[in-house]
Every structure is written in structure tokens, then in C-alpha cells.
Amino acid sequence: MNAQEIKFEEYNLPNGMHVILHQDNSAPVVTTGVMYHVGAKDEEVGRSGFAHFFEHLLFEGTKNIKRGDWFKMVSSNGGTNNANTTSDRTYYYETFPSNNLQLGLWMEADRLRQPIINQIGVDTQREVVKEEKRLRMDNQPYGNLLTALQTNLFEKHPYRWTTIGTMEDLNKAKLEEFQDFFKKYYSPNNATLVVAGDFKKDETKKWIEEYYGSIPKGPEVKRTTIKEDPITQAKEVTWNDPNIQLPAYLFSYRVPGSRDKESYALSMLSTYLSNGKSSVLYKKLVDQEKKALEVQAINLGLEDYGIFAFFAIPMGSTSKDVLQKDIDAEVAKLQTNLISDEDYQKLQNIVENQFVNSNSSIQDIAGSLATYNVLYGDTNLINKQIDIYRSVTKEDLRNAAKKYLNPNQRVIINYLPEKK
């Protein structure tokens, strides 16, 4: 058990909404968050970016909150708020001084009960989302790395498109489709409400009952799990980016989703290989041999699958083949030998540190509680997850490298400057 156990209470309302309460009266702040189990993977083909577009629409207002007033209402009451969408879920939250908890609860309930989803909102937010896509991805150096990864690692699963979607799909999204999307996914039975921070339990439960209890249950969300065929033969593709001068190379693998114990091992392998200046790949390729400007190994755990990828930008005239050979050599070591006791201990320390830091504020804790419940099906992972990392042995690390990081299982992406 970790020293700072995070205590919480959870229960369901009769309409199926899951409620999690974490009381911490040490500072006068409180976060209310609602996580809906819907993300980019629930979109129709030809409507990529829909879930994220919808998240923007829900700030347009409700029957009680005038268009354009949402952010003003939060900030004039001393609060901050935000929302974000991933492939798997959408999360909305406010953090207020604790005397405004009631307002936060009421606002999120009103947004679920009676949002105004109209043409003016759709037209306004379409432009906002397109601008976000231009700024964050299309005009950013290396801004479409994730797009390149998802497009090439997945053939059947909706993970083959990014959360922000394509301009073409964003242009085609229609008002009635948004209204249908709301009816299908935005129901109390597809939502988890979390309250974390400084509050009185009885009073808070009373407000939750009052604001959320009478929202009618929605239709049951039916999900189809789409299976990908394993990658058994290496594939190599080229992706052009007009915003870069230096090429980058991605060596990517499709791996198990974040609930899987092997995903924990893969995550630890990525940390071992490239976290910090003393990590294996950084020390060798960047520091000592000066073959790469940058090198990274990442394990991105999604709900249904994960993405494990090496990313390298060569230094000077270093070729892709040289980088590939060096990275492969480090992977081959992991597949044949166990890492040293000293490296294993260091790795455990880093992981423990990251775990503690991920819950360093009330807002972080609220987000973690919701995520563990919605995506892992176990809220108490906020306390137990570190034990899963601790239980990953040196043998588990070797086995995961052996099972998933083989040359015939990968997609190599040559991420190159666009020829002028």
C-alpha cells in the first residue's frame, strides 16, 4: 500500500449515474468532474473528430446558462474549468473555492439535463475546432506524429483516426447528428460524477440527489469491440510534414490496452529505455555517440489496444538504418537478458515517483478517480496501481519485449520533410 491512501466513497444513483466522493478538507478548494464513457472510438466512419467537436458544443450554454456565459460564470465565482476528449472518454470539470461547490454541481447537471445544441453553436465551434487542429497539429513541426502512428497501426479499429479528426469530416458534421449523439451517449448511466476536495458529505449527497437524481436514464450504450489482425510482417510507410527540416523515424508496434498487466511491463520498458538523461537510449545515441538529436520510447495505453513506439531524429548524416540497428540492439538485449538489480530498483523508484506526482492536486485526484472507474473498471486502482507496477518482475519485462517488440510486428514510419 502507498503511504498516502486516497479514501473515497462510491455509489450509484437509481438512474445509473456513478458517483465518487473524495473528501479532503485540508484546503478550501473542490473539483467537480463528469466523465462520459464516449470518445473518438465511438464515432461513425466519416465523422472523425465528432466526440471532441461535441465537447466544444457543450460549452455553448443551456436553458439556464446563456450562450457565451459558461466561462464567465465560472471565473466570476473564483473558479477554473476545462474539458478534454480522448479516443475512449470525455471529461468536463470545474475547480472552485469550496463555498461554490453547489454551483459546480448545478452547472454540470444543467449541461447534462438541457444543453442547447443548435446551428449557431455548431457553426461557431466548427471554426474553433478547425483552428485548434491547424494550431496544434497541421502547422506544428512534427504535429502529426500521432496521426501517422494511428493511421498506419490500425486498419479496422476506430483508433485508426485521431481525436481531432479530419477537416473534411469536421465540415460534414450536421446539427441533427450532434443531437442524436447526445441522446445516445450523454446519459447518467454512461457517466461518472466525481467530487474531490473540501466539502460536507451529507450536504453534497443531498445536492447530487437534487440535481442529478431526476435526470432520466438513457438507452443502454451498445459497444462493438473491433479486433485487429496481428501484424506478422513488417510494413514501411512514408509520411510528409511541410513544417519540418529534419526527418524523424518511428518504429511502432500494436500492443495490449492499458488494463492488461503486460501494458504495465511495456510502460516500464519505455521508461527504462528513454526516460531521462541516464536512460539507455538517450545515453547511447544522444549523449555518447551523438547519432540522434532526440530519441524516445513511448507506450500509449488506450482502452482496447496500446501503441508502443520508438521515435528518433537523426543527428547530422546519421542514417535511418544506423538508428534502427542501434535501437534493435537494445531491444534484443532486453529480450535475452534480465536487467540488472540496480536498474530494476531505479526503474521502480521512477515509476513510484510518477505515480505519486500524478495525484499531487485535488484536480488530479478527481481526474484519476474518474479515469480508473470509467476506463479500468476499478476506482481503487488509485491506491492499488502502484502494487501492480511493483509486481512486474524482471522476467515480465523480458517476456513483454520478447512477445511484442519483434521486427516482423512493426510498422516503420519515415516521417519526412515535404519536398518543396
Secondary structure, DSSP 4 states (H G I P E B T S, - for coil): --SS----EEEE-TTS-EEEEEE-TTSSEEEEEEEES--GGGSPTT-TTHHHHHHHHTTS-BSSS-TT-HHHHHHHTT-EEEEEE-SS-EEEEEEEEGGGHHHHHHHHHHHHH-B---HHHHHHHHHHHHHHHIIIIITSTTTTHHHHHHHHH-SSSGGGS-TT--HHHHHH--HHHHHHHHHHH-SGGGEEEEEEES--HHHHHHHHHHHHTTSPP-PPPP--PPPPPPP-S-EEEEEEETT-SS-EEEEEEEEE-TTSHHHHHHHHHHHHHHSSTTSHHIIIIIIIS--EEEEEEEEEE-SSEEEEEEEEEE-TT--HHHHHHHHHHHHHHHHHSPPPHHHHHHHHHHHHHHHHHTTSSHHHHHHHHHHHHHHHS-TTHHHHHHHHHHH--HHHHHHHHHHH--GGGEEEEEEEEPP-
